[in-house]
Amino acid sequence: WRIGSGDNIRVMHDPWLRGSANRWVPSPQPAGVYQLSARDLLHENYKAWNIVKVRNLFSRDVAEKILETPLVSSVHEDKVVWEEERNGCYSVKSGYKLAMRYLIEDVSRLVLDCWKDEWNVLS
């Protein structure tokens, strides 16, 4: 997501955190957090995270992930973006590259596990 007003981003229901393998705010959280939008975590008069509010609502690690999520003053509407492309738009090419990257990681892990098992049998 690129955060504009923050109205359309549901804190606990959308994968909006940046710079993280897991873009979801983890559960469980305090009950009041489940109805919040990202806008509720911003200052009312200007576009910046309300640091005190974020730190009061979330654990230290979750608060830091939220506060590390960039806010761009020129973005006015919330927008889902594809982070594999600079322009934020999905392309089949970048989707394929991402799928291959995950496939290669999985196959590499599988091969490594097979070799470990083989060496354990031989030793």
Phi, psi and omega in degrees: 000146163254125186273120175261261178282334183087355182297325187266000182256112180273120187309314185261357186241354181236146177276084191247350180289143181254162174065029185217142176297322178256110185272001181266145170287124185292151174259159354279159176227168176303145187308318183294342183288333187293341179260359185282148167256166179301328179303325181294345180260000180262159171294150182288324189265346180205162187273092176202152178295140173275091189303315181299314181296314180300315181291332177284331184272331190236161174296166183303312184292320178292318179301318180295320177299318179296312183292338176279347180286120187289148174242127181249121185297333182281349178269120185253337179243144176294138184214132174284131180234153176264109188283355178279351178238142180300323182277357177082002181260137179293142169226151179301321181300312181289328175296319178295315179300318179295316179298318180294322179299314178293321179296315180297318178299316181294316180294318179300317179296319180295315179297316179299316178297320179297316180295320178300316178298318180298314180294325177295323178292320183285338183266000000 
